[in-house]
Amino acid sequence: MNLDDEDLFRDAMGDVTPLKDCANTQWLRAPSTKEPRAAQREDEEENFLTRGFLDIIPLNTPLEYKTDGIQQGVVEKLRLGKYPLDASLNLLRQPVETCRQSLFSFMLQARKQGLRNLLIIHGKGRDDESHANIVRSYLSRWLQEFDEVQSFCVAQPQHGGAGALYVSLRKTDQARLDNRERHAKRSR
């Protein structure tokens, strides 16, 4: 500050007195314009998908996974896109944490609705460090953490090719029961 600014400041503050007991002064927060966060309901599950360190999967390595007991023919049929798709999730250009939350919600909803075959679009990257490949690498890890996922593989070109995955889920108990009843009626 130059001398003129100091003089102007002193003239403006000339009749102001400092607060006496500043330790007791309480500053009130401005009221929030956001709605209060709803408490997590008991029937909702907590997101168990891992965060943090990740081994990046090279782009030239196709993603494929199958649990024990799944026949190779089922995976081959999935890879060829012969199963009708029940739902899809688009994760293009979204932050990793958003992808994590979206995938968790999507899988819970698919389980509740008894869906079997899903398409998850993650995008294609140009190099191993691209955002799309990081999401792809996380997807590989996250999908294996779900008990419902029995297999997944790279999608056909018409569904996104290397930028998407087909995911096959286990049958629900109700679907198993319906299947048994349908086949039992045929054998009578």
N, C-alpha and C positions, 0 to 999 in steps of 0.2 A: 504494500500500500504506500502511496506517496502521501505527502503532508496534506494535500487538499482532501484526499479521501478520509484520512484520520480525523480531520477537523469536521467534516460532514458527518462522520459516524458519531463523534462525541456530541455534536449538536443534536442529532436525532435521538441519542440515548441519554441525554442530560437528565431527565426527570425519572428515569427507570431505576428502581431499586432491586437488588438481587433477592431471590427467595430466601427466607430465613432457614428453615429446617428441610433441606433438600432430600435427606434420607427418608422422610415420611411421604414424599410426593409420590403419588401413584398415577401412572399413565394408563389410561384405558385404551384397549384395542378397538379399532374400528369394527363395527359388526360385519361378519362375513356374509358375502353375497351367495356363497355356495350352500347347497343343501347339506345337512349333516350326513355323514357316512352311515349307511345302515349297518347294523351289527350283523355279522356273518351268521346265517341261519344254521341250525344244527344239522339239517339234511344236506348242506353243501359240504363238499370235500375241500380240503386244503390242497393247493397246487403242489404236487410232489416232484414236478419236473426239475431236473438239476440245472444249476446255473454255474457260471464260472468257467474254469479251464476247459479247453476243448482241443481235441486232436482234429485238425482240419483234414478232411478226406479229399484227396486229389480229384480234380475234375474228371480225369480219365478213368476213375474207378466208379463203375455203376453201383448204385445203392441197391442192395437186395438183402432180405432177411427172412428166415422162416423158423418157427419154433419147432421143437422136437415133436415128432408124430405127424407133421404135415407132409403129405406126399408131394413129390417133385412135380407130378402132373397138375396138381392144384396151383402150384406156383407158376408153372408154364402157362396154364390157362389164364391166370391173372396177368402175367407179363404180356400176353397176346391181346389183352383187353376184352376177353370173351364174357366176363361177368358184367351184368348191368350195374351202372354206378347209381348209388342211392343218394349221395350228397357230395359236395365239394367245398373246399376251403381255399381261399386265395390269400397267400401271404406275401405277395409281391411288394417290394419296396417298403416293408414295415420294419420298425426296430425289432431287435431280437427279443426284448422283453414283451413287446406286444404280440409277437409270434408265439411266444411261450404261453401267454395267457389265452390267446385265441385258440391255440391247439388244444389246451386243456379243456376249455369250455366246449369246443366242438366235439371232442371225444366223449365227454360226459353226456352231451345231448344225443350223440349217435348211439351210445349204450342204452339210454332211456328209451329211445325210439326203436331199438332193435335193428338198426341198420347193419349191413354186412360189408358192403364194398364202397370205399371212399376214394376220392381224388383230392390230393393236396398239392397245390401249385406253389412252388417256392421260387421259381425263376432260374435263369441261367446266368452264369458269370463268365467273364473272359479269362480270368486267372484264378488261382487257388485262394488268393486273399480277398476276392471280391465279396461284397455283402451277400449276394445270392448264394455263394458257395458256403459261407459261414452259416447261413440259415439252413441250408441243405445238410451240413454236417451236424448241426444241432438236432434237426429233424430225425436223422438216423439214430441219434442217441435217445431222444425223447420217445419216439415210437416204440423202441424196445423196452421202455419202462412201463408201458401199459400192458396189463395182463390180457386185455381183450384182443390185442393185435397178434394175429397168428402169422401174418406175412406181409411184406411190402416189397415193391420193385419199381423200376423206372417205367413211366407211362408210355403209351404209344404216341407217335408224332401228332395225331389229331387231337390228343388230350394234353399236349405240352411237351412230349418227349423227355429229354434229359432235365427239363425244368419242372417236372411234376412226378408225383409218386402215386401208384395204386396201393391202397391199403386194404387188407382183408381182415375183418374182425370175426371173432368167435360167435357162434350162434348163442342166442340167449336161451335160458332154460325153457321159456315159453315156446320158442321156435323149435327146440328139440322135441318137446312134448307134442306140438302140432305135427311135426314131421313123423313121429312114431305113430300117431293116430292115423295119419293119411296113408302110410304104408301098411299099417295093420289092417285097414279096411280093404285094401287091394288084395291082400293075401287070403282073405276069407272066401 
